[in-house]
């Protein structure tokens, strides 16, 4: 699946671009996808000490790393679009899963629509 990751996310009005809080630049699909796959998922425990979430496995860490490299290394074409190829349903599912885990609905909904080519 080819995705234009240079698309800008919009604020609640659907017109104004969402700004990155650190840089002040427009927030892009590339930014939120990279953030989602690089964010570590730590092991979490219940009050009784039992493991609630095992965190990222070694395999998951390497899958997320491979996706990150594709996103990082993608370069703009002559029109300024940055296309990346996620070659398997697994890669797409990983990106969507971690976007859903880390992003609020406003960002998540737009990002998934962009990934699925609905925008």
N, C-alpha and C positions, 0 to 999 in steps of 0.2 A: 504494500500500500504506500503510495507516494503522498506526502503531506507537505504543504507549504507552512513551514514553522516560523515564518517571518510575519505572520498575521498578528495584528494588534488587538488586545483584549479591550473591551469597552466597559465603561462604568454603567450604573443602573439606568442612565438616560439613553443608552444605546448609541450615543454619539461621541461623548468625551472619552478619550483613551484613559485606561487605568495607568497610573504612574507607579514605577518601582519606588518604594519608600526610601531606599538607600541612595539611588542614583538620580531620581527624578525623571528618568527616561520612560518612554512608553513601554508597558509590559507586553511582551510577545509570547506566543505559544511556545517558542523555543525556551524562553526564560522559565516558564512554569513547568515544562516537561523536564528540563534539566534539574530544577529544584526537586521535583517529585522523585526522580530516580536516584539522585545523590543523597537524599535525606535518609540517614540511618534509622532503622526501626529497631529500637532496643528491646531486649527481653523485659517483660513486665510481669509483676507478681501480684497475687491477691493478698488480702489481709492475713490469710492463713499461711502464706509463704508458697502457695502453689503457683506454678507458671500459668499465666493467663494468655500471654502471647510470647511465642518462642523467639520473636525477632527475625531478622533476615538470616536465612541459611547461607552457607558458602555459595551454593549454586545460585541463589537469588542475587547475591552480591555481584557475582560475575555477569549474570544476565543484565542486571541494571548498569553495570560498568560498560558492557558492550553497546547498550542503547545510548548511554551518555556519549561515548566516543563518536557515534554516528551524528548525534545532535551537535556536538561541539565542532566536528570537522566539516560540516556542511557549509558550503560557500554560496554567496548570492549569484544568481544568473544575471544576464544583461538587464532584465527588468527589475532587479533588486529583490526578487523572490528567492527564498532559501528552501529548497526542496530536500527532503530526506526520505529514504526508502526504509520502511519497517517491513522486513521480508516475511514475517510470519504472524499469524494470529496471536501467538504467544507474546511477541514483542508489543503488539498493540494492546493486548490485555494487561500486560505489566504496566505500561504507561497509564492506562485508564485506572487501574487499581490504585496506584499510588497518587494520582491526581485526586481521586475520590477520597483517599485517606487524609491528604494534607491540605486540600484547597476548599474554600467556601463555595457554596452553590453558584454564585455569580461567575466565578472563574472556572469552576469545574464544568458547568453547563456549556459555556462558550468553547472551552478547550475541547471537550468531547465532540461538539458539533463541528469544530474545525477539523479534528482528526477524521471524522466520518464523512467529511466533504459536504456537510449541510450548510456551510457558510461560504 
